[in-house]
Amino acid sequence: MQKISYLLCPAAIIAASLLTPVSVQACAPLMQDAYVQNKGNAYYPVLKKNTALKYFIETSGSMLKDIPVYKDGAETLKAEELDFSAALKKYCPKMPETEQKKLVAAYLDFCRKFKERKVTAKRDFPVIPAELEEFRLYHLGREELDAPAKKPFSWDKLLSLPPARRHFKTTWVLYLKGNLDKANIHVHAAEVRKAVDAGFADTPGFGWGSWKQEMKYGTDPVKVIRATVAAQRNAMDQDMVEFLRYYNPKFTSSENMLSQLNEQEYRQILADPICREFAVIYEQEIKKILTHGIIYKYQCVDILAFRAWNSGLIEEAESFISMQQKPTLLSLYVESEIARYYGHMDLAARKLRQWLKMAEKVTPESNQMLIRRGSQGASAHFTIPEDWKSEIYGVLGYTMVLKRDFMEAARFFYESGQGESDLPYIAERFLSLEQLIEFTESISKDAGIKDKEAVKPYMAKMMKHLTARRAFREGKFDIAKKYMPEEYKGYLDQYLKFLAAGRDEKRDRNERGIALYNAAKILRYKGMELCGTETGPDNFRYNGNYADINIRLSWTCKNCRYDRYLGSWEFCQQHNKFEEWKPGFNAVRNYLTVPAYQRWHYRYLAADLALEAGNIAQDPELLGLINLFGGEIFRQRSPREADIFYKRLVNQSRKTKLGKKADDYRWFPYDDVPLRKEIHRIDPIKSLDDVKQLMKEAFPEKPAKPRK
């Protein structure tokens, strides 16, 4: 029996079976990046610099021991209240509590009005004990800033008081002096911290704020960077580098914040032990460090190794790795990449497994120092940054592919979240049905997870359905029914029922033809759900919106051409992927036997059933309906295959009205025949009487003309 699905080029089938999924955006959803196609580099690593800085601060040991840790302060008005109340208790312990509260209320009322410029310190300051003179002098100095001279003489008087009498306002004055004299901000900021360290009150948090002053107004890169590290140490929940980039014009570059430093300044920061570690983390151009700072020792050598590796400097990366005293997550990753580079897959796998063990013990912050982003075209902009552990699993999966351990590769790709690329690709091509069932059963418990944001429930359900469709394609319908989603089991039952009836030789031939016709319609309109491939050529996960790589790329390639008459593609040399794979990989058995360019392959299977039905049925009108349906499958996409059904329609149903019309049109009378509604729906034909009724409705008898 002639089969539509056999009208293909064998060499093209072999070549297409080796194609892998890639991320090419067409007019459909974005495909996930694939490790197999990209030779293990599906994503590109991104160093989370702020996380790396915090990790350096946490693990720096004695390097940062001299940096004090200050408490965060209160808001200005609250700080005024706290300081004034504390001063009353310290200097006027015998004053009644009610009097103290009245005086605090009067002082706060003055502070509010003073801020709004409704009162003056010289005329309206409340009467206070002489021991609290520093509060009056502080506000007088604030007022003197608005005078023509703009010099707060009262602040100088306040600072000349004995330390015991200026305990509360010393840090306030020193901090504000820094705002007035930004050219000497480093000097003023140091004085603020010296006062805090000496025990003067720091209720507003000016000790920490003095570092922010230096970050905003400082011009000495070394002091600015040291202030940034110190501020970050005091506020680990904040991003102080972003604060620096926003305020200081010397560090505003979003790509490389050190790019605006001149050569002398760059040498100065590399000479400072803290600043050079900062440069390692934030310098994008590793060659600048290699040029100016190779003579120094570094704590963050794992980051240097990563940057060298990322820049293609393999020998330098190896050199830095050799300096690493203890392995870190980052150094293990770089070691695995170097091992893969030299083809030492066993060593690479050991390093990656060591990474996973270490990741269970370290802090979450260091675990998240690297994230992964999409690397392929448009997906580089749309892929959400992911946990680096996913990258480790993905690279391990690819390593297992090279070792031909496809079951282990599938497990790692599952852990990596590669549910839209590598996992289904490996599962469909390189796992036998028995292995596929074993793998699907091992993850079946994840399908019941209710978390909508979780990836594993989606992948577990996807693998169950993938297994069902594979079993269908291999004719193991009992297995297919076990794993088929509930919403499609009814179609599977109907298909098997019609298929059995159509091949029951004890039945009437027209009855068998109708049954096979009904089975063909189920395959045509529900074949994607029953037996479609997860990856190419059907691309079930995108509802068929992607064809194989060559067809997708050919949409924008002038040298690739789809022959509508022959129903096949002619690929240019660039898009013919047959020569890309190593001979060893080609030798692996491929369980995906569907030809790669036979997009929506189940339509070809439906056409085969239509041919079989046409060979069994006898009624000309039934044969006409069957062949009209078969032709509709290929009418637009591949006229050559459709022509088979057209000739059968004319030859088998020439005496019917449908056959005559087709003969007159020299093609399918699609537009003029109401039967198109029937061939476009899945509802079954129940009997030959239904066919006769359809033909009467399609070709009603014309009323006889009255005789003259």
C-alpha positions as CSV (number, residue, x, y, z in Angstrom):
1,M,0.0,0.0,0.0
2,Q,1.3,3.4,-0.9
3,K,2.0,5.7,2.1
4,I,2.3,9.4,2.1
5,S,4.8,9.3,5.0
6,Y,7.3,7.3,2.8
7,L,7.5,9.9,0.1
8,L,10.6,11.3,1.6
9,C,14.4,11.5,1.0
10,P,16.2,8.9,3.2
11,A,19.4,11.0,3.4
12,A,17.3,14.0,4.6
13,I,15.7,11.8,7.3
14,I,19.2,10.7,8.6
15,A,20.5,14.3,8.6
16,A,17.4,15.8,10.2
17,S,17.4,13.3,13.0
18,L,20.6,14.8,14.3
19,L,19.3,18.3,14.5
20,T,19.1,20.0,17.9
21,P,16.9,22.7,19.3
22,V,18.1,26.3,19.2
23,S,16.8,29.6,20.4
24,V,15.6,31.3,17.2
25,Q,12.8,33.7,17.6
26,A,10.1,33.5,14.9
27,C,6.4,34.3,15.3
28,A,6.0,32.1,18.4
29,P,7.1,31.8,22.0
30,L,10.8,32.1,22.8
31,M,12.6,28.8,23.0
32,Q,14.8,27.9,25.9
33,D,18.6,27.9,25.4
34,A,20.0,24.4,24.9
35,Y,23.2,23.0,26.3
36,V,23.5,20.2,23.7
37,Q,23.3,22.5,20.7
38,N,25.6,25.1,22.3
39,K,28.2,22.6,23.3
40,G,27.6,23.0,27.0
41,N,27.4,26.8,26.9
42,A,23.7,27.5,26.8
43,Y,23.9,30.5,29.1
44,Y,26.5,33.0,29.9
45,P,27.6,33.6,33.5
46,V,27.1,36.9,35.2
47,L,29.0,37.8,38.3
48,K,26.8,39.5,40.9
49,K,29.3,42.1,41.9
50,N,27.5,43.4,45.0
51,T,27.2,39.8,46.3
52,A,30.8,39.2,45.6
53,L,31.8,42.4,47.5
54,K,29.7,41.3,50.5
55,Y,31.2,37.9,50.4
56,F,34.7,39.4,50.4
57,I,33.8,41.6,53.4
58,E,32.5,38.5,55.3
59,T,35.6,36.4,54.5
60,S,38.3,39.1,54.6
61,G,39.5,38.3,58.1
62,S,42.0,40.8,59.5
63,M,42.1,43.0,56.4
64,L,39.0,44.9,57.5
65,K,39.4,44.6,61.2
66,D,40.2,48.3,61.6
67,I,36.9,49.4,60.1
68,P,34.5,50.2,62.9
69,V,30.9,49.1,62.8
70,Y,28.5,51.9,63.6
71,K,24.8,51.7,64.4
72,D,22.2,53.1,62.0
73,G,20.8,56.4,63.3
74,A,17.4,57.8,64.0
75,E,15.7,60.4,61.9
76,T,16.6,64.0,62.6
77,L,13.7,65.1,64.7
78,K,13.6,61.9,66.6
79,A,17.4,62.2,67.2
80,E,16.8,65.7,68.6
81,E,14.3,64.4,71.0
82,L,16.5,61.5,72.2
83,D,19.6,63.7,72.6
84,F,17.8,66.5,74.4
85,S,16.0,64.1,76.7
86,A,19.3,62.3,77.5
87,A,21.0,65.6,78.2
88,L,18.3,66.6,80.7
89,K,18.7,63.3,82.5
90,K,22.4,63.7,82.5
91,Y,22.8,67.3,83.5
92,C,19.6,68.0,85.4
93,P,18.8,64.7,87.2
94,K,16.9,66.6,90.0
95,M,14.5,68.3,87.6
96,P,11.0,67.0,88.0
97,E,9.9,64.6,85.3
98,T,6.9,66.8,84.4
99,E,9.2,69.8,83.9
100,Q,11.6,67.7,81.8
101,K,8.7,66.7,79.5
102,K,7.5,70.3,79.1
103,L,11.0,71.4,78.2
104,V,11.4,68.6,75.7
105,A,8.1,69.5,74.1
106,A,9.1,73.2,73.9
107,Y,12.4,72.2,72.3
108,L,10.8,70.0,69.7
109,D,8.3,72.6,68.9
110,F,11.1,75.1,68.3
111,C,13.0,72.5,66.1
112,R,9.9,72.0,63.9
113,K,9.3,75.8,63.5
114,F,13.0,76.5,63.0
115,K,13.1,74.0,60.1
116,E,10.1,75.9,58.6
117,R,11.9,79.2,59.2
118,K,9.1,80.5,61.4
119,V,11.3,81.2,64.3
120,T,15.0,82.3,64.9
121,A,17.4,80.8,67.4
122,K,18.6,84.2,68.6
123,R,15.1,85.4,69.5
124,D,12.9,82.4,70.0
125,F,15.1,79.6,71.5
126,P,13.4,78.2,74.6
127,V,15.0,79.0,78.0
128,I,17.1,76.0,79.0
129,P,19.6,75.2,81.8
130,A,23.2,76.5,81.2
131,E,24.4,72.9,81.0
132,L,22.5,72.4,77.7
133,E,24.2,75.4,76.0
134,E,25.5,73.2,73.2
135,F,21.9,72.8,71.8
136,R,21.5,76.6,71.6
137,L,25.0,77.1,70.0
138,Y,24.2,74.4,67.4
139,H,21.0,76.2,66.3
140,L,22.7,79.6,66.4
141,G,25.3,78.2,64.0
142,R,22.7,76.9,61.7
143,E,21.1,80.4,61.7
144,E,24.5,82.0,61.0
145,L,24.8,80.1,57.7
146,D,22.0,82.3,56.3
147,A,23.8,85.5,57.3
148,P,25.9,87.3,54.6
149,A,29.2,86.0,56.0
150,K,27.8,82.4,56.0
151,K,30.2,81.4,58.8
152,P,28.8,79.5,61.8
153,F,30.9,81.2,64.5
154,S,28.7,79.6,67.2
155,W,29.9,76.1,66.0
156,D,33.5,77.1,66.7
157,K,32.4,78.2,70.1
158,L,30.6,74.9,70.7
159,L,33.7,72.9,69.7
160,S,35.8,75.0,72.1
161,L,33.7,73.8,75.0
162,P,35.0,71.1,77.3
163,P,34.2,67.7,75.9
164,A,31.8,67.0,78.8
165,R,29.7,70.0,77.8
166,R,29.4,69.2,74.1
167,H,28.7,65.5,74.3
168,F,25.5,65.5,72.2
169,K,26.1,68.1,69.4
170,T,29.8,67.6,68.5
171,T,29.1,64.9,65.8
172,W,26.2,67.1,64.4
173,V,28.5,70.0,63.9
174,L,31.4,68.1,62.4
175,Y,29.1,66.3,60.0
176,L,27.5,69.5,58.8
177,K,30.9,71.1,58.4
178,G,31.7,68.4,55.9
179,N,28.7,69.4,53.8
180,L,29.9,73.0,53.8
181,D,33.5,72.2,52.9
182,K,33.2,69.4,50.3
183,A,36.8,70.0,49.0
184,N,38.1,68.7,52.3
185,I,35.4,66.1,52.8
186,H,37.8,63.3,53.7
187,V,39.3,65.4,56.6
188,H,35.8,66.3,58.0
189,A,34.5,62.7,57.6
190,A,37.5,61.4,59.5
191,E,36.9,63.9,62.3
192,V,33.3,62.7,62.6
193,R,34.4,59.1,63.0
194,K,37.1,60.2,65.5
195,A,34.5,61.9,67.6
196,V,32.2,58.9,67.5
197,D,35.0,56.6,68.5
198,A,35.9,59.0,71.3
199,G,32.4,58.5,72.8
200,F,30.5,61.5,71.6
201,A,26.8,60.8,71.0
202,D,25.9,59.6,67.5
203,T,22.2,59.3,67.7
204,P,21.6,60.3,64.0
205,G,24.2,57.8,62.8
206,F,26.7,60.3,61.5
207,G,29.5,57.8,61.9
208,W,28.1,55.7,59.1
209,G,26.9,58.8,57.3
210,S,30.4,60.2,57.1
211,W,31.4,57.3,54.8
212,K,28.4,58.2,52.6
213,Q,29.7,61.8,52.6
214,E,33.0,60.7,51.3
215,M,31.4,58.5,48.6
216,K,29.3,61.4,47.4
217,Y,31.8,64.2,47.4
218,G,35.3,62.6,47.6
219,T,37.8,63.0,44.8
220,D,40.5,60.6,46.1
221,P,39.6,57.2,44.5
222,V,41.4,55.3,47.2
223,K,39.6,57.0,50.0
224,V,36.3,56.9,48.2
225,I,36.6,53.1,47.6
226,R,37.7,52.4,51.1
227,A,34.7,54.5,52.4
228,T,32.4,52.4,50.1
229,V,33.7,49.1,51.5
230,A,33.4,50.5,55.0
231,A,29.8,51.7,54.4
232,Q,28.9,48.4,52.9
233,R,30.3,46.6,55.9
234,N,28.0,48.7,58.1
235,A,24.9,48.2,55.9
236,M,25.0,44.7,54.4
237,D,21.4,44.8,53.5
238,Q,21.9,47.8,51.1
239,D,23.8,48.3,47.8
240,M,26.3,51.0,48.6
241,V,28.1,50.6,45.3
242,E,24.9,51.7,43.5
243,F,24.8,54.7,45.9
244,L,28.4,55.5,44.9
245,R,27.6,55.1,41.1
246,Y,24.6,57.4,41.4
247,Y,26.3,60.3,43.3
248,N,30.0,60.4,42.5
249,P,30.8,61.5,39.0
250,K,34.1,59.5,38.9
251,F,32.2,56.2,39.2
252,T,29.1,56.7,37.1
253,S,29.8,54.2,34.3
254,S,27.3,51.4,34.3
255,E,29.4,49.1,32.3
256,N,32.8,49.6,34.1
257,M,32.7,51.9,37.0
258,L,36.5,52.1,37.1
259,S,36.9,53.2,33.5
260,Q,37.0,56.9,34.3
261,L,40.1,56.6,36.4
262,N,43.4,57.7,34.9
263,E,46.5,55.5,34.9
264,Q,48.0,57.0,38.0
265,E,44.7,56.7,40.0
266,Y,44.4,53.1,38.8
267,R,47.9,52.3,40.0
268,Q,47.0,53.9,43.4
269,I,44.0,51.7,44.0
270,L,45.9,48.6,43.0
271,A,48.6,49.5,45.6
272,D,45.9,49.6,48.3
273,P,45.0,46.1,49.6
274,I,41.3,46.8,50.1
275,C,40.9,48.8,46.9
276,R,42.6,46.2,44.8
277,E,40.1,43.6,45.9
278,F,37.4,46.1,45.0
279,A,39.0,46.4,41.5
280,V,39.0,42.7,41.1
281,I,35.3,42.5,41.6
282,Y,34.3,45.6,39.6
283,E,36.9,45.9,36.9
284,Q,35.5,44.5,33.6
285,E,38.8,44.6,31.7
286,I,40.9,41.9,33.3
287,K,43.9,42.9,31.1
288,K,44.2,46.3,33.0
289,I,44.8,44.4,36.3
290,L,47.2,42.1,34.6
291,T,49.1,45.1,33.2
292,H,49.2,47.3,36.3
293,G,48.7,44.9,39.3
294,I,50.2,41.6,38.6
295,I,52.9,42.2,41.2
296,Y,50.4,42.1,44.1
297,K,48.8,39.3,45.9
298,Y,45.0,39.0,45.9
299,Q,42.4,37.4,48.1
300,C,39.7,37.2,45.4
301,V,41.9,35.1,43.0
302,D,38.9,32.9,42.2
303,I,37.2,36.0,40.7
304,L,40.4,36.9,38.8
305,A,40.4,33.3,37.5
306,F,36.8,33.6,36.4
307,R,37.3,36.9,34.7
308,A,40.4,35.6,32.9
309,W,38.5,32.5,31.8
310,N,35.6,34.6,30.6
311,S,38.0,36.7,28.6
312,G,39.5,33.7,26.9
313,L,42.8,33.9,28.8
314,I,43.1,30.2,29.6
315,E,46.7,30.2,30.9
316,E,46.1,33.1,33.1
317,A,43.0,31.5,34.5
318,E,45.0,28.3,35.3
319,S,47.6,30.4,37.0
320,F,45.1,32.2,39.2
321,I,43.5,28.9,40.1
322,S,46.9,27.5,41.2
323,M,47.0,30.4,43.7
324,Q,43.7,29.5,45.3
325,Q,44.4,28.1,48.8
326,K,41.0,26.6,49.4
327,P,38.4,25.7,46.8
328,T,35.4,28.0,46.5
329,L,32.2,27.6,44.5
330,L,33.6,30.0,41.9
331,S,37.1,28.3,41.7
332,L,35.5,24.8,41.3
333,Y,33.3,26.1,38.4
334,V,36.3,27.6,36.7
335,E,38.3,24.4,37.2
336,S,35.4,22.4,35.6
337,E,35.4,24.8,32.6
338,I,39.1,24.4,32.1
339,A,38.8,20.6,32.3
340,R,36.0,20.7,29.7
341,Y,38.2,22.9,27.5
342,Y,40.9,20.3,27.5
343,G,38.5,17.4,27.0
344,H,38.9,16.0,30.5
345,M,35.2,15.2,31.0
346,D,35.7,12.9,34.0
347,L,37.6,15.6,35.9
348,A,35.0,18.2,34.9
349,A,32.2,16.0,36.2
350,R,34.1,15.5,39.5
351,K,34.6,19.2,40.0
352,L,30.9,19.9,39.3
353,R,29.8,17.2,41.7
354,Q,32.2,18.7,44.3
355,W,30.5,22.1,43.6
356,L,27.1,20.7,44.4
357,K,28.3,19.2,47.7
358,M,29.9,22.4,48.7
359,A,26.8,24.4,47.8
360,E,24.9,22.6,50.5
361,K,27.2,23.9,53.2
362,V,28.0,27.5,52.3
363,T,25.9,30.6,52.9
364,P,23.2,31.4,50.4
365,E,25.0,34.7,49.6
366,S,28.1,33.0,48.2
367,N,26.0,30.4,46.5
368,Q,24.4,33.2,44.5
369,M,27.6,35.0,43.4
370,L,27.0,33.8,39.9
371,I,23.7,33.8,38.0
372,R,23.0,32.6,34.4
373,R,21.3,34.5,31.6
374,G,20.3,33.5,28.2
375,S,22.9,33.6,25.5
376,Q,21.1,33.0,22.3
377,G,19.9,36.1,20.4
378,A,16.7,37.6,21.8
379,S,16.6,35.3,24.7
380,A,19.6,37.0,26.2
381,H,17.3,40.0,26.9
382,F,14.3,38.0,28.1
383,T,15.7,35.2,30.2
384,I,15.3,35.8,33.9
385,P,18.5,35.5,35.9
386,E,18.6,32.1,37.5
387,D,20.3,30.3,40.4
388,W,23.8,29.2,39.4
389,K,23.1,25.7,40.7
390,S,20.9,25.3,37.6
391,E,23.9,26.0,35.5
392,I,26.0,23.4,37.2
393,Y,23.3,20.8,36.7
394,G,23.0,21.9,33.0
395,V,26.7,21.5,32.4
396,L,26.7,18.2,34.2
397,G,23.9,17.1,31.9
398,Y,25.9,18.0,28.8
399,T,28.9,16.3,30.2
400,M,26.9,13.1,30.6
401,V,25.7,13.4,27.0
402,L,29.3,13.4,25.9
403,K,29.9,10.3,28.0
404,R,26.7,8.7,26.4
405,D,25.0,8.3,29.8
406,F,21.7,9.7,28.7
407,M,19.7,8.6,31.7
408,E,22.0,10.6,34.0
409,A,22.0,13.5,31.5
410,A,18.2,13.6,31.7
411,R,18.3,13.7,35.5
412,F,20.7,16.6,35.5
413,F,18.8,18.5,32.8
414,Y,15.6,17.9,34.9
415,E,17.4,19.4,38.0
416,S,18.6,22.3,35.8
417,G,15.1,23.2,34.7
418,Q,15.8,22.5,31.0
419,G,12.2,21.4,30.4
420,E,11.9,23.2,27.1
421,S,15.1,22.1,25.4
422,D,17.7,19.6,26.5
423,L,15.4,17.3,28.7
424,P,12.8,16.6,26.0
425,Y,15.5,16.5,23.3
426,I,17.5,13.8,25.2
427,A,14.3,11.9,26.3
428,E,12.8,11.7,22.8
429,R,16.0,10.8,20.9
430,F,18.3,8.8,23.2
431,L,16.1,7.1,25.8
432,S,14.3,3.9,24.9
433,L,10.7,3.7,25.9
434,E,11.6,1.5,28.9
435,Q,14.2,4.1,30.1
436,L,11.7,6.9,29.5
437,I,9.1,5.1,31.6
438,E,11.7,4.5,34.4
439,F,12.7,8.2,34.3
440,T,9.1,9.5,34.3
441,E,8.2,7.2,37.2
442,S,11.2,8.5,39.2
443,I,9.9,12.1,39.0
444,S,6.2,11.4,39.0
445,K,5.8,12.6,42.6
446,D,6.8,16.1,41.5
447,A,3.7,16.4,39.3
448,G,1.5,16.7,42.4
449,I,3.3,19.9,43.7
450,K,0.8,22.7,43.8
451,D,3.2,25.6,43.7
452,K,2.4,27.6,40.5
453,E,5.9,29.1,40.4
454,A,7.7,25.8,40.6
455,V,9.2,24.4,37.4
456,K,9.4,20.7,38.4
457,P,5.6,20.0,38.4
458,Y,5.4,21.4,34.9
459,M,8.3,19.3,33.7
460,A,7.0,16.1,35.5
461,K,3.7,16.5,33.7
462,M,5.4,17.3,30.5
463,M,7.4,14.1,30.7
464,K,4.3,12.0,31.4
465,H,2.6,13.3,28.4
466,L,5.8,12.9,26.3
467,T,6.0,9.3,27.4
468,A,2.4,8.7,26.4
469,R,3.0,10.2,22.9
470,R,6.2,8.1,22.4
471,A,4.3,5.0,23.4
472,F,1.5,5.9,20.9
473,R,4.1,6.3,18.2
474,E,5.6,2.9,19.0
475,G,2.1,1.3,19.1
476,K,2.2,0.6,22.9
477,F,-1.3,2.0,23.4
478,D,-1.8,0.5,26.9
479,I,1.3,2.4,28.1
480,A,0.1,5.5,26.2
481,K,-3.2,5.4,28.0
482,K,-1.5,5.1,31.4
483,Y,0.4,8.3,31.0
484,M,-1.9,10.2,28.7
485,P,-3.5,13.3,30.4
486,E,-7.2,12.8,31.3
487,E,-8.4,15.4,28.8
488,Y,-7.1,13.3,25.9
489,K,-7.9,9.8,27.0
490,G,-11.3,9.9,25.4
491,Y,-9.8,10.7,22.0
492,L,-7.3,7.9,22.4
493,D,-10.2,5.4,23.2
494,Q,-12.2,6.6,20.2
495,Y,-9.2,6.3,17.9
496,L,-8.4,2.7,19.0
497,K,-12.1,1.8,18.7
498,F,-12.3,3.1,15.1
499,L,-8.9,1.6,14.2
500,A,-10.0,-1.8,15.5
501,A,-13.3,-1.6,13.6
502,G,-11.7,-0.5,10.4
503,R,-9.3,-3.5,10.4
504,D,-11.9,-6.0,11.4
505,E,-12.3,-8.0,8.2
506,K,-15.6,-9.5,9.3
507,R,-17.3,-6.1,9.0
508,D,-18.9,-4.5,5.9
509,R,-16.2,-2.8,3.8
510,N,-18.0,0.6,3.8
511,E,-18.4,0.4,7.5
512,R,-14.7,-0.3,7.8
513,G,-13.9,2.6,5.5
514,I,-16.0,4.9,7.7
515,A,-14.3,3.7,10.8
516,L,-10.8,4.4,9.4
517,Y,-12.0,7.8,8.1
518,N,-13.1,8.7,11.6
519,A,-9.7,7.5,13.0
520,A,-7.9,9.6,10.4
521,K,-9.9,12.7,11.5
522,I,-8.9,12.1,15.1
523,L,-5.3,11.9,14.1
524,R,-5.6,15.0,11.9
525,Y,-7.2,17.2,14.6
526,K,-5.9,15.6,17.9
527,G,-2.7,14.0,16.6
528,M,-0.5,16.7,18.3
529,E,-1.9,15.7,21.7
530,L,-1.9,12.0,21.0
531,C,1.5,11.5,19.3
532,G,3.1,14.8,18.5
533,T,6.8,15.2,19.2
534,E,7.8,17.4,22.1
535,T,10.6,18.9,20.1
536,G,10.9,19.2,16.3
537,P,9.3,18.6,13.9
538,D,6.0,18.9,15.7
539,N,7.0,21.1,18.7
540,F,4.1,20.2,20.9
541,R,5.2,22.5,23.7
542,Y,4.6,25.5,21.4
543,N,1.5,24.1,19.8
544,G,3.4,23.4,16.6
545,N,4.5,27.0,16.1
546,Y,8.1,26.0,15.4
547,A,9.4,23.6,12.8
548,D,12.9,22.2,12.9
549,I,15.9,24.4,12.9
550,N,16.4,24.4,9.2
551,I,12.9,25.4,8.4
552,R,12.9,28.1,11.0
553,L,16.2,29.6,9.8
554,S,15.2,29.3,6.1
555,W,12.4,31.8,6.7
556,T,15.0,34.5,6.7
557,C,17.5,32.7,4.4
558,K,17.5,33.5,0.7
559,N,19.3,30.3,-0.2
560,C,16.9,27.8,1.5
561,R,13.7,27.0,-0.4
562,Y,10.5,25.0,0.4
563,D,9.2,23.2,-2.7
564,R,5.4,23.2,-2.3
565,Y,5.0,20.8,-5.2
566,L,7.5,18.3,-3.8
567,G,6.6,18.9,-0.2
568,S,10.2,19.2,1.0
569,W,12.9,21.7,1.8
570,E,16.1,22.3,-0.1
571,F,18.7,23.6,2.4
572,C,21.7,25.7,1.8
573,Q,25.1,24.6,3.0
574,Q,25.0,26.8,6.0
575,H,21.7,25.3,7.3
576,N,22.4,21.7,6.4
577,K,23.5,20.5,9.9
578,F,24.4,17.0,8.8
579,E,28.2,17.6,9.0
580,E,28.2,19.4,12.4
581,W,28.1,16.3,14.6
582,K,31.0,14.1,15.6
583,P,30.9,10.5,14.1
584,G,30.6,9.1,17.6
585,F,27.5,11.0,18.3
586,N,26.0,10.0,15.0
587,A,26.4,6.4,16.0
588,V,24.1,6.7,19.0
589,R,20.7,5.1,18.3
590,N,18.0,7.7,17.7
591,Y,14.6,6.8,19.0
592,L,12.9,9.8,17.3
593,T,12.2,8.2,13.9
594,V,9.9,11.0,12.8
595,P,11.6,12.8,9.8
596,A,12.7,16.2,11.0
597,Y,11.1,18.2,8.1
598,Q,7.8,16.3,8.3
599,R,6.2,19.1,10.3
600,W,2.9,18.0,12.0
601,H,3.9,14.4,11.2
602,Y,0.6,13.0,12.5
603,R,-1.1,14.6,9.5
604,Y,0.9,12.2,7.3
605,L,-0.3,9.3,9.5
606,A,-3.9,10.6,9.1
607,A,-3.3,10.7,5.3
608,D,-2.0,7.1,5.5
609,L,-5.3,6.1,7.2
610,A,-7.3,7.9,4.6
611,L,-5.4,6.0,1.9
612,E,-6.2,2.7,3.7
613,A,-9.9,3.7,4.1
614,G,-10.0,4.5,0.4
615,N,-8.6,1.1,-0.5
616,I,-11.3,-0.6,1.6
617,A,-14.5,1.4,1.1
618,Q,-16.7,0.7,-2.0
619,D,-19.4,3.4,-2.1
620,P,-18.3,6.2,-4.6
621,E,-19.7,9.0,-2.4
622,L,-18.0,7.7,0.7
623,L,-14.7,7.4,-1.3
624,G,-15.2,11.0,-2.5
625,L,-15.5,12.2,1.1
626,I,-12.5,10.2,2.2
627,N,-10.3,11.5,-0.7
628,L,-11.5,15.1,-0.2
629,F,-10.5,14.9,3.5
630,G,-7.1,13.4,2.5
631,G,-6.5,16.1,0.0
632,E,-7.3,18.8,2.5
633,I,-4.5,17.6,4.7
634,F,-1.9,18.6,2.0
635,R,-3.8,20.9,-0.3
636,Q,-2.0,24.1,0.7
637,R,1.2,22.9,2.2
638,S,2.2,20.2,-0.3
639,P,0.3,19.9,-3.6
640,R,2.3,16.9,-4.7
641,E,1.0,14.8,-1.8
642,A,-2.5,16.3,-2.2
643,D,-2.4,15.3,-5.9
644,I,-2.5,11.6,-4.9
645,F,-5.9,12.1,-3.3
646,Y,-7.1,14.3,-6.1
647,K,-6.5,11.6,-8.7
648,R,-8.2,9.0,-6.5
649,L,-11.2,11.3,-6.0
650,V,-11.7,11.7,-9.7
651,N,-11.0,8.1,-10.6
652,Q,-13.0,6.5,-7.7
653,S,-15.9,8.9,-7.7
654,R,-16.2,10.2,-11.3
655,K,-19.9,9.5,-11.5
656,T,-20.8,11.4,-8.3
657,K,-21.5,15.1,-8.3
658,L,-18.4,15.7,-6.1
659,G,-16.2,13.7,-8.5
660,K,-17.6,15.5,-11.6
661,K,-17.0,18.9,-10.0
662,A,-13.4,17.9,-9.1
663,D,-12.8,16.8,-12.6
664,D,-14.2,20.1,-14.0
665,Y,-12.1,22.2,-11.6
666,R,-8.9,20.1,-12.1
667,W,-8.4,20.4,-8.4
668,F,-10.4,20.0,-5.2
669,P,-13.7,22.0,-5.2
670,Y,-13.0,23.3,-1.8
671,D,-14.5,26.7,-1.9
672,D,-17.8,25.7,-3.5
673,V,-18.6,22.6,-1.5
674,P,-20.3,22.8,1.9
675,L,-18.6,19.5,2.8
676,R,-15.6,21.5,4.0
677,K,-17.4,21.9,7.4
678,E,-17.5,18.1,7.7
679,I,-13.8,17.6,6.9
680,H,-12.8,20.3,9.3
681,R,-14.3,18.8,12.4
682,I,-13.5,15.8,14.5
683,D,-17.1,14.5,15.0
684,P,-17.4,11.0,13.6
685,I,-19.6,9.8,10.7
686,K,-21.9,7.1,12.1
687,S,-23.1,5.3,9.0
688,L,-23.3,5.4,5.2
689,D,-26.7,7.1,5.5
690,D,-24.9,10.1,7.1
691,V,-22.6,10.3,4.1
692,K,-25.6,10.2,1.7
693,Q,-27.3,12.9,3.6
694,L,-24.2,15.1,3.5
695,M,-24.0,14.7,-0.2
696,K,-27.6,15.7,-0.6
697,E,-27.0,18.8,1.5
698,A,-23.9,19.6,-0.5
699,F,-25.5,19.1,-3.9
700,P,-29.2,19.7,-3.6
701,E,-31.4,18.6,-6.5
702,K,-32.3,21.5,-8.7
703,P,-36.1,21.9,-9.2
704,A,-37.2,20.9,-12.6
705,K,-38.0,23.7,-15.0
706,P,-41.7,23.9,-15.9
707,R,-42.6,22.9,-19.5
708,K,-43.7,25.7,-21.7
